[in-house]
Amino acid sequence: MDIKNKATRINLLDFHTRPMRTFHMTWFAFFLCFFAWFGIAPLMAVVREDLSLTKEQIGNTIIASVAITIFARLFVGWLCDGLGPRLSYSILLIFGSIPVMAIGLSSSYETFLLFRLGIGVIGASFV
């Protein structure tokens, strides 16, 4: 730090300072949201076969997942204004983990679509 309390260098591996801890927790949380949001795509061939999904149904799940993100961003933006970003992001991670864990229990197109909608809410992490 210089005389005006401005950083003169960045030590990315220094976990003793609050800014670096915050930086690392933030990028890791964002990575988790991004991974959860796009995690089902590589498995779609297996899911399609297992649930006997048509191309139209797969398209609908993709559209639903992206479309719900629009409304979720509006809600999470409002939540950030009211509760602050840390608490809002924590709530998003906690509630977003439920459909991520539950999507493996899908046994039909309807349940898969429902869980994809829930996972789509995680896309609001980009607010």
KOLSEZA-97028 format. One record per residue (C-alpha): residue number from 1; residue in one letter; y, z, x. Coordinates in steps of 0.25 Angstrom, whole numbers. Layout:
<bators>
+-----+---------+-------+-------+-------+
: num : residuo :     y :     z :     x :
+-----+---------+-------+-------+-------+
: NUM :       a :     Y :     Z :     X :
...
+-----+---------+-------+-------+-------+
</bators>
This chain:
<bators>
+-----+---------+-------+-------+-------+
: num : residuo :     y :     z :     x :
+-----+---------+-------+-------+-------+
:   1 :       m :     0 :     0 :     0 :
:   2 :       d :    14 :    -3 :     5 :
:   3 :       i :    26 :     5 :     2 :
:   4 :       k :    28 :     0 :   -12 :
:   5 :       n :    14 :     4 :   -16 :
:   6 :       k :     9 :   -11 :   -16 :
:   7 :       a :    -4 :   -15 :   -10 :
:   8 :       t :    -4 :   -22 :     3 :
:   9 :       r :   -19 :   -25 :     4 :
:  10 :       i :   -31 :   -25 :    -6 :
:  11 :       n :   -43 :   -18 :    -1 :
:  12 :       l :   -54 :   -22 :   -12 :
:  13 :       l :   -64 :   -13 :    -7 :
:  14 :       d :   -56 :     0 :    -8 :
:  15 :       f :   -61 :     7 :   -20 :
:  16 :       h :   -52 :    20 :   -17 :
:  17 :       t :   -40 :    14 :   -23 :
:  18 :       r :   -38 :    13 :   -38 :
:  19 :       p :   -33 :    -2 :   -38 :
:  20 :       m :   -46 :    -6 :   -31 :
:  21 :       r :   -55 :     2 :   -40 :
:  22 :       t :   -48 :    -4 :   -52 :
:  23 :       f :   -49 :   -18 :   -47 :
:  24 :       h :   -64 :   -17 :   -44 :
:  25 :       m :   -67 :   -10 :   -57 :
:  26 :       t :   -59 :   -21 :   -65 :
:  27 :       w :   -65 :   -33 :   -58 :
:  28 :       f :   -79 :   -27 :   -60 :
:  29 :       a :   -76 :   -24 :   -75 :
:  30 :       f :   -71 :   -39 :   -77 :
:  31 :       f :   -84 :   -44 :   -70 :
:  32 :       l :   -92 :   -36 :   -79 :
:  33 :       c :   -85 :   -42 :   -91 :
:  34 :       f :   -86 :   -56 :   -86 :
:  35 :       f :  -101 :   -54 :   -83 :
:  36 :       a :  -104 :   -49 :   -97 :
:  37 :       w :   -96 :   -60 :  -103 :
:  38 :       f :  -103 :   -71 :   -96 :
:  39 :       g :  -116 :   -64 :   -93 :
:  40 :       i :  -124 :   -71 :  -104 :
:  41 :       a :  -121 :   -85 :  -100 :
:  42 :       p :  -131 :   -87 :   -89 :
:  43 :       l :  -142 :   -81 :   -99 :
:  44 :       m :  -138 :   -90 :  -110 :
:  45 :       a :  -150 :   -99 :  -108 :
:  46 :       v :  -160 :   -88 :  -109 :
:  47 :       v :  -152 :   -82 :  -121 :
:  48 :       r :  -152 :   -95 :  -128 :
:  49 :       e :  -167 :   -96 :  -127 :
:  50 :       d :  -170 :   -82 :  -130 :
:  51 :       l :  -162 :   -82 :  -143 :
:  52 :       s :  -164 :   -96 :  -146 :
:  53 :       l :  -150 :  -100 :  -147 :
:  54 :       t :  -144 :  -114 :  -150 :
:  55 :       k :  -133 :  -120 :  -142 :
:  56 :       e :  -123 :  -117 :  -153 :
:  57 :       q :  -127 :  -103 :  -154 :
:  58 :       i :  -125 :  -101 :  -139 :
:  59 :       g :  -111 :  -108 :  -140 :
:  60 :       n :  -108 :   -99 :  -151 :
:  61 :       t :  -111 :   -87 :  -143 :
:  62 :       i :  -102 :   -92 :  -132 :
:  63 :       i :   -91 :   -95 :  -141 :
:  64 :       a :   -92 :   -82 :  -148 :
:  65 :       s :   -92 :   -74 :  -134 :
:  66 :       v :   -79 :   -81 :  -130 :
:  67 :       a :   -72 :   -81 :  -143 :
:  68 :       i :   -74 :   -66 :  -145 :
:  69 :       t :   -67 :   -64 :  -132 :
:  70 :       i :   -54 :   -69 :  -137 :
:  71 :       f :   -53 :   -58 :  -148 :
:  72 :       a :   -59 :   -48 :  -138 :
:  73 :       r :   -47 :   -51 :  -128 :
:  74 :       l :   -37 :   -48 :  -139 :
:  75 :       f :   -44 :   -35 :  -142 :
:  76 :       v :   -45 :   -31 :  -128 :
:  77 :       g :   -31 :   -35 :  -125 :
:  78 :       w :   -26 :   -26 :  -136 :
:  79 :       l :   -36 :   -15 :  -131 :
:  80 :       c :   -30 :   -16 :  -117 :
:  81 :       d :   -16 :   -14 :  -123 :
:  82 :       g :   -20 :    -2 :  -130 :
:  83 :       l :   -30 :     5 :  -121 :
:  84 :       g :   -27 :    -1 :  -108 :
:  85 :       p :   -36 :   -11 :   -99 :
:  86 :       r :   -45 :    -1 :   -93 :
:  87 :       l :   -50 :     5 :  -106 :
:  88 :       s :   -50 :    -8 :  -113 :
:  89 :       y :   -59 :   -14 :  -102 :
:  90 :       s :   -68 :    -3 :  -102 :
:  91 :       i :   -70 :    -4 :  -117 :
:  92 :       l :   -73 :   -19 :  -115 :
:  93 :       l :   -83 :   -16 :  -105 :
:  94 :       i :   -90 :    -5 :  -112 :
:  95 :       f :   -91 :   -13 :  -126 :
:  96 :       g :   -93 :   -26 :  -119 :
:  97 :       s :  -106 :   -21 :  -112 :
:  98 :       i :  -113 :   -19 :  -126 :
:  99 :       p :  -115 :   -33 :  -130 :
: 100 :       v :  -118 :   -37 :  -115 :
: 101 :       m :  -129 :   -27 :  -115 :
: 102 :       a :  -134 :   -30 :  -129 :
: 103 :       i :  -134 :   -46 :  -128 :
: 104 :       g :  -148 :   -45 :  -122 :
: 105 :       l :  -153 :   -39 :  -135 :
: 106 :       s :  -149 :   -52 :  -143 :
: 107 :       s :  -160 :   -57 :  -151 :
: 108 :       s :  -153 :   -67 :  -159 :
: 109 :       y :  -141 :   -77 :  -159 :
: 110 :       e :  -132 :   -67 :  -167 :
: 111 :       t :  -134 :   -55 :  -158 :
: 112 :       f :  -132 :   -64 :  -146 :
: 113 :       l :  -119 :   -69 :  -152 :
: 114 :       l :  -115 :   -55 :  -156 :
: 115 :       f :  -117 :   -50 :  -142 :
: 116 :       r :  -110 :   -62 :  -136 :
: 117 :       l :   -98 :   -59 :  -145 :
: 118 :       g :   -98 :   -45 :  -139 :
: 119 :       i :   -99 :   -50 :  -125 :
: 120 :       g :   -88 :   -59 :  -127 :
: 121 :       v :   -79 :   -47 :  -129 :
: 122 :       i :   -80 :   -44 :  -115 :
: 123 :       g :   -72 :   -57 :  -112 :
: 124 :       a :   -60 :   -49 :  -116 :
: 125 :       s :   -61 :   -43 :  -102 :
: 126 :       f :   -52 :   -55 :   -98 :
: 127 :       v :   -40 :   -49 :  -105 :
+-----+---------+-------+-------+-------+
</bators>
